[in-house]
């Protein structure tokens, strides 16, 4: 197994090969989001050093591997919370998070409302909408924090 040295210039063929490996790793994250994943193991899958892998992933997808993983977990959590038949703690562990505090903080950053607040909203705003459309419009915001909701009382 040969690791890619980030200091060596890459040919176009090397860059395409890197992108193929990065896509495979991204697909693995999409499939195994609930499993314990770490950058070292993902970098080994991409045949890259952890540092080069993180930089290449961010360049290709606009966010770090960890941020991408957390976004996938939050997307799945949103779907589970909309169903309303699981507690926030159960959803947290079901999507692969081991810390309820970290899960709640990241969820609130991406969605703009706490997991329990989101759960209380339920399917109300998305009721009657096809699942494929609901998933698109309820997707968490990437690469920026959600703007706080406007106050209800003026």
Buried (B, 14 or more C-beta within 10 A) or exposed (E): EEBBEEEEEBEEEEEEBBEEBBEEBBEBBEEEBBEEBEBEEBBBBBBBBBEBBBBBBBEEBEBBBBBBBBBBBBBBBBBBBBEEEBEBEEBBBBBBBEEBEEBBEBBBBBBBBBBEBBBEEEEEEBEEBEEEEBBEEBBBBEEEEBEEEEEEEE
